[in-house]
């Protein structure tokens, strides 16, 4: 299989029959950012299930304003428009559900077990040292006005490094691809189909969710906790609130990460940027 495998919109539409996505698949050889384009389309009334795919992005974006390395034909760069009627306080659930969908799809297509760094990074564990980033998710939302604000729509951006054989020097120590991890080219079409089918299932489950009793944790949060080593017992450093270190202690009822900080307080992480705390360098005399 060539690492420059062309996306096949006709085959993709056929394989996605039965989901919300097949009728509105749009393919771009190059785009500034599929999220930016789809945000504009959504604001102008694009229907749910619209998907923008690009072979390359010139201004790919990640969470927190980070840029995304999008080499032509090597990765998966897509944005999907969803309209789950969720309250604003549950908006983070879409990111968590998307992470589970992509994790499942990668396992199905490649057999690789991928970790999820809360809330949105796809990490390939390494035999020693921190894992390497394989992909990421960026969810951007619009909200209906009102006291009990509901989400009007969500743009779900997904980027996965598939057939990159190498990375720029500044990214090589921290990034990897499915091809590097497996030692062989992988099908962008197969992964696209698996991701969108899994995402459709996750969104359907979100839409069927009924408010839980306060003492019950929604199934999504239970499954995410089981799927990510970052949710409990991970030594992390957090840039929020002036920066601090601590040990992760689970998710709160809205999906935000709890950290038992080293100052003996429990803090709630409200955005991304959580990183593994570097291991101390052993003293030569120890």
N, C-alpha and C positions, 0 to 999 in steps of 0.2 A: 504494500500500500504506500503510495506517495505521501510524504508529509504535507504536500500541497493539495490534498484532496479538496475538490470543489464541493461547496454546499449544494445540495440538490433540493430546492424548494418543493418541486413536485412530489418527490419521494417523502419529504418531511410532512407535507400536508396529508398525504395518504396514510402515513403511520400515526398521525395525530387525530384521526377521525375518532369521535367519541369524547374528546376533550374540548375545552373552550378555545383552543388555539388554531385549528387548521385553516379556517377561512380567511384569516387576516395576517398572514405571514409576509413580511416585506424584507427583501434581501438587498443590501448595499455593498458594493465592492469596497468602498471606503466611506467612513462617516466621522465627523468630529467626535461625537459621543452618542451612542444609541439612546442613552438616558435623556440627554438634552433634547434630541429630536422627538422622542416619544412624550416627554413632558409638554412640549409645545403642541403636539397632536392631541394629547389628552385634554389640554385646556381648551382646545377647539372642538371637543366633542367626540373624539375617537372612541369606538366601542370597546367594551371589555374583550380580552382575548387578543388584542392587537399585539403583534410581536415584531420587533425590529432586530434584524441580524446584520452583522457587518463582518467582512473578512479582515478589516483593519480599522482602527480608530486613531485619529490624529490627536485627539484631546480626551482620551479616556480618563474617567474620574473614578476615584475610590472614596471611601468614607473619610470624613475629616479633611476633604480637599486634596487628598493625595492623588498623584497622577498614576496611570496604569500603563505598563509597558505592553503595547498591542502590536506585535510584529505581524505583517501581512500573511494571512493564510495558515498561521501556526496555532492560533488560539480560538476560543469560543467567546464571542462578544455579542451578548443579546440583552434586550430589554423587553419585558412583558407588562402589559397593562391589566391590572386586576381591580375589581371593585367590590371587595368584601365589606359588608356593612358592619364594621367593627368600631367600637368607641375609640377615641384618640388614645386613651390610656393603654390600649392593647395593640397599638401600632407596631411595637417591637416584635410582636408575635409573628408578623409577616417575615421579618429577617430570620428569625429562628426556624420557622417552617421551611423557608427557602434553603437554609443551610442543611436541614435534614434531607430535603429533596435532592440536592446536589450530591451530598455524601452518599445517599442510596444509589443514585445513578452512576457515580464513579465506581462503586463497588460492583454494580451489575455489569458494567461494560469492561472494566479492567481487572477486577478482583482486588484492587487496592483498598486498604482500610485507611480512610482519611479522618483526621481529627478536625474539630471545629473550634477555633479560638473565638470565644464569645466576643461580639455577637455574630460576626460575619466573615471571618477569614477561614479559608480552607487550607489546612496544614498537613504536610506529609511528615510524619514522625521520622527522625533519624536515629541510627544505631547509637550515636553519642551526640550530646549537645542539643540545642534547640531544633525544632522542626523547621522545615522550609515551606514557604508560602507557595501554594499551588493555584490559588484562585481567591476570589473575593466577591462579595455581594454588596450592592448599594441600593437601598430602598428609599425612595422619595415619595412623599405623600401630599395630598391636598385634603383639606378638611371643610366640611359643611359648617356654616356659622351656627351659633346657638350655644346655649348653656351646656347641653349634653352633646357635645360635638361628635359627629360620626365621620369616619373617613369617607371622602368622596371617591377617591381612587388612589392607587399605589402604583408607582413605576418600579418594577423589580429588575434591577440590573445585575447580570451575572457575567463574570469573566473567569475563564479557566485556561491555564497554560496547558496546551495539549501536545503539540509537536515541536515545540522549541527544542533545538539541540544545544543551545547555549544562551547565556544572558550577558548583558553589559557587565563590565567588571564590578560596578557598584551594586549590582543586584545578584551576581553569581553566588555570594555566600548565604543569601537569605531566600532565594527563589529556586523553584524547580518546575518540571513539567511532567505530564503523564508519560511522554516518550522517554525522558531521562530515567524516570522511576521504574518503568517496565522494560526498558531496553529495546523497544520496538514502536513504530508509528501506531497511532490510535486514530480511529474514525471520528471525525468531527460530527458527521451526520448521525452516527449511532449514539454518541453522547448527547447531542442536541435532543434527539427523540426521547431518550431516557430521562433527561432533565425535565423536559416539558410535561411528560406524562406523570412523573413523580410530583412536579409542582402543582399540576391540576388536582391530583389527589389530596395534597396537603391543603390547598385552598378550599377544596370541597369540605374537608374536615373542619377547617376554621369557620366556614360559613354555617356549619351545622352545630357549632359550639353553642351551648346554653350557659348562662352565667352560673358558676359553681358556688357552692356554699363556701364561706370564708375558710373553713378548715380543710377544704379539698384543693389539691393542686391540679390545674388542668392537665389533661393527658399530654399536650404538646410540651409543656415544661418538664414533665416527668421523662418523656422520651429524649428531649434535648439534654437533660442532665445525664442520662445514661450514655448519650452519644458523644459527649465532649469531656475530655479530661481536664478542661479548664474550669469547670463549674465548681468542683469541690477538691480541696486539698492541694491546689497548685500555688506555689510561691510566685507572686507577681509583683510588678511595680506598676503603679497607676499614676498618670500625669495630672489627673484632676485634683482640685482642692490643694494646690501647691505641691502635689506629688507625695506619694507615700508607698510603702511596701506592706505586704501582708499575705495572708493565705485565703484563697477563695473558699466561700462557705455556702454555696448554693445560689438559687435564684429566688427573688421575691415573687409575689403573686402576679406581677406584671411582666416578669421575665428579666428584670434588671439583676445584675450580678452583685452579690454580697461578698464583702471582703472583711475578714477579721484582721484589722490593721495592727501593726506592731506597737501602736500607742495604746492598745487594749480597748479600742472602740471598734464597733462594726459599722462599716460604711457601705453605701450603695453607689455603684458605678453607673453613671447615667449616659455615658457615651463610650465609643470604642477607644482604642489606644492601649488596652491592657497588654502588657508584655511579660514574658517569663523573667523572673529575677535572675540575673547572671549568677552562676556558681562562684563562690569565692575562690580566688587563686591561691593554691596551697603555698604556704611558706616553705622555702628551701630547707628550713631547719625543722619542719614539722614531721 
